[in-house]
Amino acid sequence: MKRLFLTSSAHLVASHIANKIKLKSNNKLVFINTAAEIGETDLSWMDNDRNALIKAGFNTTDYTITGKTETQLRKDLEQYDFIYVEGGNQFYLLKMAQENGFIHVIKELILSKNKVYIGTSAGSIIASSNIYPTYRPEKADKVNLINYNGFNFVDFIVFPHWGSEHFKDVYLKQRMSHAYNADSQIILLNDYQYVEVKDDWYKIIDVRK
């Protein structure tokens, strides 16, 4: 069964997801931080996400897909029960995934080997079939993508951090005007929400309710 948890801010929903999963004894989670490798100076938000996952009961190991071969990725990642993809620059993340075959590996792990996918922000965006609706020239144009095709796990795209003051200008001055067309099936997630996916079924959950 395909199982995903797509979040906006993992540190605010990690314990809720852990309760939903009903964690057992080992709970090995790989924390893929590739998207935060460029353009980020203050990474306190990533520390918050990692700490929340650990507190929730996940046995967490940091990892980057950058510089790995497809063979290395497959060997390294198949030992984990949970594949967590952190936020940051989704265009850079996709570029790295295109270059080394990570897209093939992640599809095998989630669709064939029943690993659980947890994404936050960029990690949730890239689970869609195409990340172009989130296009931002200052981020996308630096990485020269082959295309904007994501992991294609879901038929919608998550727009994270909805309602956040920090991202207000991104949405009002860039993202909404760019994404406003009939072809984009968009889910706007605030930082207290996540999308739970089981095969073709999904539900938006607000942890405050």
Secondary structure, 3 states (H helix, E strand, C coil): CCEEEEECCHHHHHHHHHHHHCCCCCCEEEEECHHHCCCCCCCHHHHHHHHHHHHHCCEEEEECCCCCCHHHHHHHHCCCCEEEECCCCHHHHHHHHHHHCHHHHHHHHHHHCCCEEEEECHHHHCCCCECHHHCCHHHHCCCCCCCCECCCCCCCEEECCCCCHHHHHHHHHHHHHHHCCCCCCEEECCCCEEEEEECCEEEEEECCC
